[in-house]
Amino acid sequence: MAKERKTKEQLVKAVHPGRPDWTYYVLEPDARIVANLAKRPRLAKTCCPPCTAIMTFLPKTSIAGRTGVGYQMINVDGYSWINAYVVSDRLTSTTQRGFTLELSFSLNPFVLGVGVVGESSFFFNFDNYYDPGASSHRTICCETSDLTSTGGLPRIGGVDLTHILRVPVMGPYVRASAFNEDNTTRSAEVKAYLTT
């Protein structure tokens, strides 16, 4: 089970739609922080070059093995691209696993007592994936693996273990969820570099 943080934020048990059989928690801050996360970010009016920002999508949290933790919906309206970094404790053995990262988007913010209506991690990009010979097209999950494309672990040792998910902004609200693929409790956080 994920450990409670020593702030006003609390872990609330929930069901993740993409992994209903996993133990999953949502990190819920107090109402004031939730209201700030739902506000549209302010971009500089005189911004000729791309405007950028670094946001925390999931504060550093201890996550139990085979468990996932997500954060509240965050308003990213006005940005075009998200470069989401999942930063976790380093791996010390070739038998350990890392974290996977999933981003989900919504047109609607979180509503107390209701949740998020219309949240999805699945998308289809007509420009890049259209096959004129196919009668229907499958959707893609906006998710990374903890393994490299060759099937191995990214890196053993070092200061931490980090990988990046780069995606276009597909809704004004986004949520990051980190899933610990290992059986050992480890810490992770998700930071994002956003560009217009």
Phi and psi restraints in degrees (value plus and minus 20) as a CYANA .aco file:
   2 ALA   PHI     -86.8   -46.8
   2 ALA   PSI     120.2   160.2
   3 LYS   PHI     -98.1   -58.1
   3 LYS   PSI     128.7   168.7
   4 GLU   PHI     -94.0   -54.0
   4 GLU   PSI     122.1   162.1
   5 ARG   PHI    -100.7   -60.7
   5 ARG   PSI     137.8   177.8
   6 LYS   PHI    -112.5   -72.5
   6 LYS   PSI      16.5    56.5
   7 THR   PHI    -144.3  -104.3
   7 THR   PSI    -190.2  -150.2
   8 LYS   PHI     -95.0   -55.0
   8 LYS   PSI     -29.9    10.1
   9 GLU   PHI     -94.1   -54.1
   9 GLU   PSI     126.1   166.1
  10 GLN   PHI    -156.4  -116.4
  10 GLN   PSI     132.0   172.0
  11 LEU   PHI    -109.1   -69.1
  11 LEU   PSI     103.4   143.4
  12 VAL   PHI    -135.3   -95.3
  12 VAL   PSI     106.8   146.8
  13 LYS   PHI     -85.0   -45.0
  13 LYS   PSI     116.2   156.2
  14 ALA   PHI    -166.6  -126.6
  14 ALA   PSI     156.7   196.7
  15 VAL   PHI    -133.3   -93.3
  15 VAL   PSI     102.9   142.9
  16 HIS   PHI    -104.9   -64.9
  16 HIS   PSI     106.7   146.7
  17 PRO   PHI     -81.6   -41.6
  17 PRO   PSI     -49.0    -9.0
  18 GLY   PHI    -103.5   -63.5
  18 GLY   PSI     -38.9     1.1
  19 ARG   PHI    -159.7  -119.7
  19 ARG   PSI      46.6    86.6
  20 PRO   PHI     -84.0   -44.0
  20 PRO   PSI     -39.9     0.1
  21 ASP   PHI    -109.8   -69.8
  21 ASP   PSI     -22.6    17.4
  22 TRP   PHI    -110.4   -70.4
  22 TRP   PSI     131.9   171.9
  23 THR   PHI     -95.3   -55.3
  23 THR   PSI     107.9   147.9
  24 TYR   PHI    -161.2  -121.2
  24 TYR   PSI     121.0   161.0
  25 TYR   PHI    -150.1  -110.1
  25 TYR   PSI     132.0   172.0
  26 VAL   PHI    -132.8   -92.8
  26 VAL   PSI     108.7   148.7
  27 LEU   PHI     -99.9   -59.9
  27 LEU   PSI      92.2   132.2
  28 GLU   PHI    -129.8   -89.8
  28 GLU   PSI      94.2   134.2
  29 PRO   PHI    -101.6   -61.6
  29 PRO   PSI    -196.4  -156.4
  30 ASP   PHI     -92.8   -52.8
  30 ASP   PSI     149.7   189.7
  31 ALA   PHI     -80.6   -40.6
  31 ALA   PSI     -53.5   -13.5
  32 ARG   PHI     -84.3   -44.3
  32 ARG   PSI     -63.6   -23.6
  33 ILE   PHI     -87.8   -47.8
  33 ILE   PSI     -61.0   -21.0
  34 VAL   PHI     -79.0   -39.0
  34 VAL   PSI     -61.8   -21.8
  35 ALA   PHI     -84.2   -44.2
  35 ALA   PSI     -59.7   -19.7
  36 ASN   PHI     -87.4   -47.4
  36 ASN   PSI     -57.3   -17.3
  37 LEU   PHI     -86.3   -46.3
  37 LEU   PSI     -49.4    -9.4
  38 ALA   PHI    -101.0   -61.0
  38 ALA   PSI     -33.5     6.5
  39 LYS   PHI     -91.9   -51.9
  39 LYS   PSI     124.7   164.7
  40 ARG   PHI     -88.5   -48.5
  40 ARG   PSI     113.7   153.7
  41 PRO   PHI     -86.5   -46.5
  41 PRO   PSI     129.6   169.6
  42 ARG   PHI    -112.0   -72.0
  42 ARG   PSI     104.4   144.4
  43 LEU   PHI    -125.0   -85.0
  43 LEU   PSI     125.1   165.1
  44 ALA   PHI     -83.5   -43.5
  44 ALA   PSI     112.7   152.7
  45 LYS   PHI     -88.0   -48.0
  45 LYS   PSI     -46.7    -6.7
  46 THR   PHI    -118.9   -78.9
  46 THR   PSI       9.2    49.2
  47 CYS   PHI    -105.2   -65.2
  47 CYS   PSI      71.3   111.3
  48 CYS   PHI     -99.6   -59.6
  48 CYS   PSI     -70.1   -30.1
  49 PRO   PHI     -93.3   -53.3
  49 PRO   PSI     148.7   188.7
  50 PRO   PHI     -77.9   -37.9
  50 PRO   PSI     116.8   156.8
  51 CYS   PHI    -105.1   -65.1
  51 CYS   PSI     122.4   162.4
  52 THR   PHI    -151.5  -111.5
  52 THR   PSI     141.0   181.0
  53 ALA   PHI    -176.9  -136.9
  53 ALA   PSI     132.0   172.0
  54 ILE   PHI    -132.2   -92.2
  54 ILE   PSI     103.6   143.6
  55 MET   PHI    -144.3  -104.3
  55 MET   PSI     132.7   172.7
  56 THR   PHI    -113.9   -73.9
  56 THR   PSI      97.8   137.8
  57 PHE   PHI    -112.8   -72.8
  57 PHE   PSI     -43.9    -3.9
  58 LEU   PHI    -171.4  -131.4
  58 LEU   PSI      92.6   132.6
  59 PRO   PHI     -81.5   -41.5
  59 PRO   PSI     134.8   174.8
  60 LYS   PHI     -76.5   -36.5
  60 LYS   PSI     104.5   144.5
  61 THR   PHI    -160.7  -120.7
  61 THR   PSI     122.6   162.6
  62 SER   PHI    -100.1   -60.1
  62 SER   PSI     104.1   144.1
  63 ILE   PHI    -141.8  -101.8
  63 ILE   PSI     102.6   142.6
  64 ALA   PHI     -84.2   -44.2
  64 ALA   PSI     138.5   178.5
  65 GLY   PHI     -79.6   -39.6
  65 GLY   PSI     122.1   162.1
  66 ARG   PHI      35.9    75.9
  66 ARG   PSI      18.4    58.4
  67 THR   PHI    -153.7  -113.7
  67 THR   PSI     130.6   170.6
  68 GLY   PHI    -139.7   -99.7
  68 GLY   PSI     131.5   171.5
  69 VAL   PHI    -155.4  -115.4
  69 VAL   PSI     113.4   153.4
  70 GLY   PHI    -140.0  -100.0
  70 GLY   PSI     152.0   192.0
  71 TYR   PHI    -139.5   -99.5
  71 TYR   PSI    -196.2  -156.2
  72 GLN   PHI     -93.6   -53.6
  72 GLN   PSI     143.6   183.6
  73 MET   PHI     -85.6   -45.6
  73 MET   PSI     115.8   155.8
  74 ILE   PHI    -139.7   -99.7
  74 ILE   PSI     114.9   154.9
  75 ASN   PHI     -98.5   -58.5
  75 ASN   PSI      99.9   139.9
  76 VAL   PHI    -141.3  -101.3
  76 VAL   PSI       1.2    41.2
  77 ASP   PHI     -80.1   -40.1
  77 ASP   PSI     112.4   152.4
  78 GLY   PHI      88.4   128.4
  78 GLY   PSI     -39.9     0.1
  79 TYR   PHI    -116.7   -76.7
  79 TYR   PSI     136.8   176.8
  80 SER   PHI    -126.9   -86.9
  80 SER   PSI     -53.7   -13.7
  81 TRP   PHI    -151.1  -111.1
  81 TRP   PSI     126.1   166.1
  82 ILE   PHI    -140.8  -100.8
  82 ILE   PSI     107.4   147.4
  83 ASN   PHI    -132.5   -92.5
  83 ASN   PSI      76.0   116.0
  84 ALA   PHI    -113.8   -73.8
  84 ALA   PSI     104.3   144.3
  85 TYR   PHI    -123.1   -83.1
  85 TYR   PSI     102.1   142.1
  86 VAL   PHI    -119.2   -79.2
  86 VAL   PSI      98.3   138.3
  87 VAL   PHI    -134.9   -94.9
  87 VAL   PSI     100.1   140.1
  88 SER   PHI    -149.8  -109.8
  88 SER   PSI     151.3   191.3
  89 ASP   PHI     -76.9   -36.9
  89 ASP   PSI     129.6   169.6
  90 ARG   PHI     -87.6   -47.6
  90 ARG   PSI     137.3   177.3
  91 LEU   PHI    -111.2   -71.2
  91 LEU   PSI     119.9   159.9
  92 THR   PHI    -135.6   -95.6
  92 THR   PSI     -20.0    20.0
  93 SER   PHI    -169.9  -129.9
  93 SER   PSI     132.1   172.1
  94 THR   PHI     -93.4   -53.4
  94 THR   PSI     -28.2    11.8
  95 THR   PHI    -111.2   -71.2
  95 THR   PSI     -29.0    11.0
  96 GLN   PHI    -103.4   -63.4
  96 GLN   PSI     135.5   175.5
  97 ARG   PHI    -134.8   -94.8
  97 ARG   PSI     142.0   182.0
  98 GLY   PHI    -122.5   -82.5
  98 GLY   PSI    -171.5  -131.5
  99 PHE   PHI    -130.5   -90.5
  99 PHE   PSI     123.4   163.4
 100 THR   PHI    -120.1   -80.1
 100 THR   PSI     136.7   176.7
 101 LEU   PHI    -147.3  -107.3
 101 LEU   PSI     113.7   153.7
 102 GLU   PHI    -148.2  -108.2
 102 GLU   PSI     113.2   153.2
 103 LEU   PHI    -128.5   -88.5
 103 LEU   PSI     116.3   156.3
 104 SER   PHI    -146.3  -106.3
 104 SER   PSI     126.4   166.4
 105 PHE   PHI    -138.4   -98.4
 105 PHE   PSI     137.2   177.2
 106 SER   PHI    -170.9  -130.9
 106 SER   PSI     132.6   172.6
 107 LEU   PHI    -102.8   -62.8
 107 LEU   PSI     -36.6     3.4
 108 ASN   PHI    -138.7   -98.7
 108 ASN   PSI     126.9   166.9
 109 PRO   PHI     -99.2   -59.2
 109 PRO   PSI     153.9   193.9
 110 PHE   PHI     -89.4   -49.4
 110 PHE   PSI     115.2   155.2
 111 VAL   PHI    -140.5  -100.5
 111 VAL   PSI     104.5   144.5
 112 LEU   PHI     -77.6   -37.6
 112 LEU   PSI     108.8   148.8
 113 GLY   PHI      67.0   107.0
 113 GLY   PSI     -31.8     8.2
 114 VAL   PHI    -136.7   -96.7
 114 VAL   PSI     -63.9   -23.9
 115 GLY   PHI      80.3   120.3
 115 GLY   PSI    -168.1  -128.1
 116 VAL   PHI    -134.5   -94.5
 116 VAL   PSI     102.3   142.3
 117 VAL   PHI    -111.1   -71.1
 117 VAL   PSI     108.4   148.4
 118 GLY   PHI      63.2   103.2
 118 GLY   PSI       2.6    42.6
 119 GLU   PHI     -97.5   -57.5
 119 GLU   PSI     115.2   155.2
 120 SER   PHI    -170.4  -130.4
 120 SER   PSI     125.1   165.1
 121 SER   PHI    -124.3   -84.3
 121 SER   PSI     -25.2    14.8
 122 PHE   PHI    -121.1   -81.1
 122 PHE   PSI     116.9   156.9
 123 PHE   PHI    -167.0  -127.0
 123 PHE   PSI     145.1   185.1
 124 PHE   PHI    -155.1  -115.1
 124 PHE   PSI     105.7   145.7
 125 ASN   PHI    -121.3   -81.3
 125 ASN   PSI      83.8   123.8
 126 PHE   PHI     -79.7   -39.7
 126 PHE   PSI     -58.0   -18.0
 127 ASP   PHI     -83.7   -43.7
 127 ASP   PSI     -59.4   -19.4
 128 ASN   PHI    -119.8   -79.8
 128 ASN   PSI     -46.5    -6.5
 129 TYR   PHI    -136.6   -96.6
 129 TYR   PSI     -13.2    26.8
 130 TYR   PHI     -90.2   -50.2
 130 TYR   PSI     108.9   148.9
 131 ASP   PHI    -138.9   -98.9
 131 ASP   PSI      89.1   129.1
 132 PRO   PHI     -83.0   -43.0
 132 PRO   PSI     -38.5     1.5
 133 GLY   PHI    -105.2   -65.2
 133 GLY   PSI     -30.5     9.5
 134 ALA   PHI    -115.6   -75.6
 134 ALA   PSI     120.3   160.3
 135 SER   PHI    -103.3   -63.3
 135 SER   PSI     -43.7    -3.7
 136 SER   PHI    -162.5  -122.5
 136 SER   PSI     138.8   178.8
 137 HIS   PHI    -146.7  -106.7
 137 HIS   PSI     118.0   158.0
 138 ARG   PHI    -102.5   -62.5
 138 ARG   PSI     132.0   172.0
 139 THR   PHI    -108.2   -68.2
 139 THR   PSI     144.2   184.2
 140 ILE   PHI    -138.5   -98.5
 140 ILE   PSI     121.0   161.0
 141 CYS   PHI    -109.6   -69.6
 141 CYS   PSI     113.1   153.1
 142 CYS   PHI    -101.6   -61.6
 142 CYS   PSI      57.3    97.3
 143 GLU   PHI    -168.7  -128.7
 143 GLU   PSI     128.6   168.6
 144 THR   PHI    -124.4   -84.4
 144 THR   PSI     151.1   191.1
 145 SER   PHI    -130.8   -90.8
 145 SER   PSI     140.5   180.5
 146 ASP   PHI    -103.7   -63.7
 146 ASP   PSI     -26.0    14.0
 147 LEU   PHI    -122.6   -82.6
 147 LEU   PSI     136.0   176.0
 148 THR   PHI     -97.4   -57.4
 148 THR   PSI     152.7   192.7
 149 SER   PHI     -84.8   -44.8
 149 SER   PSI     -40.5    -0.5
 150 THR   PHI    -111.1   -71.1
 150 THR   PSI     -20.4    19.6
 151 GLY   PHI      78.1   118.1
 151 GLY   PSI     -29.7    10.3
 152 GLY   PHI    -111.6   -71.6
 152 GLY   PSI     158.8   198.8
 153 LEU   PHI     -99.4   -59.4
 153 LEU   PSI     128.6   168.6
 154 PRO   PHI     -84.1   -44.1
 154 PRO   PSI     -65.0   -25.0
 155 ARG   PHI    -187.1  -147.1
 155 ARG   PSI     120.6   160.6
 156 ILE   PHI    -126.5   -86.5
 156 ILE   PSI     116.7   156.7
 157 GLY   PHI      65.2   105.2
 157 GLY   PSI    -181.1  -141.1
 158 GLY   PHI      64.2   104.2
 158 GLY   PSI    -191.9  -151.9
 159 VAL   PHI     -99.5   -59.5
 159 VAL   PSI     -61.8   -21.8
 160 ASP   PHI    -174.3  -134.3
 160 ASP   PSI    -198.9  -158.9
 161 LEU   PHI    -140.8  -100.8
 161 LEU   PSI     102.0   142.0
 162 THR   PHI    -155.0  -115.0
 162 THR   PSI     118.6   158.6
 163 HIS   PHI    -161.5  -121.5
 163 HIS   PSI     142.4   182.4
 164 ILE   PHI    -141.1  -101.1
 164 ILE   PSI     118.0   158.0
 165 LEU   PHI    -133.5   -93.5
 165 LEU   PSI      96.6   136.6
 166 ARG   PHI    -125.6   -85.6
 166 ARG   PSI     101.3   141.3
 167 VAL   PHI    -162.8  -122.8
 167 VAL   PSI     134.7   174.7
 168 PRO   PHI     -92.9   -52.9
 168 PRO   PSI     135.8   175.8
 169 VAL   PHI     -92.8   -52.8
 169 VAL   PSI     100.6   140.6
 170 MET   PHI    -133.2   -93.2
 170 MET   PSI      -2.6    37.4
 171 GLY   PHI     159.2   199.2
 171 GLY   PSI     139.6   179.6
 172 PRO   PHI     -90.5   -50.5
 172 PRO   PSI     -38.9     1.1
 173 TYR   PHI    -140.7  -100.7
 173 TYR   PSI     122.1   162.1
 174 VAL   PHI    -157.0  -117.0
 174 VAL   PSI     127.2   167.2
 175 ARG   PHI    -149.1  -109.1
 175 ARG   PSI     118.0   158.0
 176 ALA   PHI    -126.6   -86.6
 176 ALA   PSI     117.8   157.8
 177 SER   PHI    -149.1  -109.1
 177 SER   PSI     110.7   150.7
 178 ALA   PHI    -130.0   -90.0
 178 ALA   PSI     113.8   153.8
 179 PHE   PHI    -138.9   -98.9
 179 PHE   PSI     102.9   142.9
 180 ASN   PHI    -101.7   -61.7
 180 ASN   PSI      89.6   129.6
 181 GLU   PHI    -100.5   -60.5
 181 GLU   PSI     -28.5    11.5
 182 ASP   PHI    -112.8   -72.8
 182 ASP   PSI     154.8   194.8
 183 ASN   PHI    -116.4   -76.4
 183 ASN   PSI     -24.4    15.6
 184 THR   PHI    -122.5   -82.5
 184 THR   PSI     120.0   160.0
 185 THR   PHI     -87.5   -47.5
 185 THR   PSI     109.5   149.5
 186 ARG   PHI    -163.8  -123.8
 186 ARG   PSI     140.1   180.1
 187 SER   PHI    -111.9   -71.9
 187 SER   PSI     128.9   168.9
 188 ALA   PHI    -170.4  -130.4
 188 ALA   PSI     136.3   176.3
 189 GLU   PHI    -164.5  -124.5
 189 GLU   PSI     138.5   178.5
 190 VAL   PHI    -144.6  -104.6
 190 VAL   PSI      99.4   139.4
 191 LYS   PHI    -133.6   -93.6
 191 LYS   PSI     131.0   171.0
 192 ALA   PHI    -151.9  -111.9
 192 ALA   PSI     119.1   159.1
 193 TYR   PHI    -124.9   -84.9
 193 TYR   PSI      94.4   134.4
 194 LEU   PHI    -127.0   -87.0
 194 LEU   PSI     122.7   162.7
 195 THR   PHI    -152.4  -112.4
 195 THR   PSI     131.7   171.7
